[in-house]
Amino acid sequence: FDDHWRGRPNVDRLIFVPNKESSIREEEMRRGGTHIADNLPPEAVNRREQEPGNVVQMQPGQNVAYLTMQSEHPPLDNVKVRHAIWHAIDKRRLCAVAYADHAIPADNLTPPTHWGHLDEIQGRREFDPSTSRRLLEEASREDGFSLPLSLTLFAMASPRPYMQQPRQTAVFIKDALADVGIDVRIETGDIRQYFRRLSAGEHELGLSGWSS
């Protein structure tokens, strides 16, 4: 638009090439097939930053990723089971593995970059597998289920701005819960179908998040 208030754009033509696969988007960037790539996995960003000729732009995001639990589905209706899951996951380690330390553990659903964030809200439950095992044993006696407990984890098939590596995140959670007595089966699906099922409450555990 020649009459834009900031003057005519320096680019005459812009082509958007959608691709769900992060590895292909990174390879296209590496070989010069595309000039710009966004929403790459954190370790890919690190690789591109070290390669001559690339310019990496980063800033703190307004993203939150979380694990949702369907509390109307037994045995997740028992708060001790939910507490056990919280204590079983090392969020600091997860940030290193799935986000290459480009993320921080959340205290609540509002990120530090958001105007509504309050530092005074400290809701973090510490990583404590022994407490997790104790709570599971107590819940199993109360509700009569046997251990190991079997649960299904919904994970989106394609990356999201708040979760560039959903598969790695799901596997991390699966391994963490296996250590305390919960066997997890990972189930993936098309992104539209995935969130439809998640919103309908068909999951037991599910990966989700938001960005603004």
Secondary structure, DSSP 8 states (H G I E B T S, - for coil): -TT-TT-S-S-S-------S-HHHHHHHHHTTS-S---S--HHHHHHHHHSTT---------EEEEEEE-TTSTTTTSHHHHHHHHHH--HHHHHHHHHTTSS---SSSS-TTSTT--TT--------HHHHHHHHHHHHHHH---SSEEEEEEEESS-BTTBS-HHHHHHHHHHHHHTTTEEEEEEEE-HHHHHHHHHTT--SEEEEEEE-
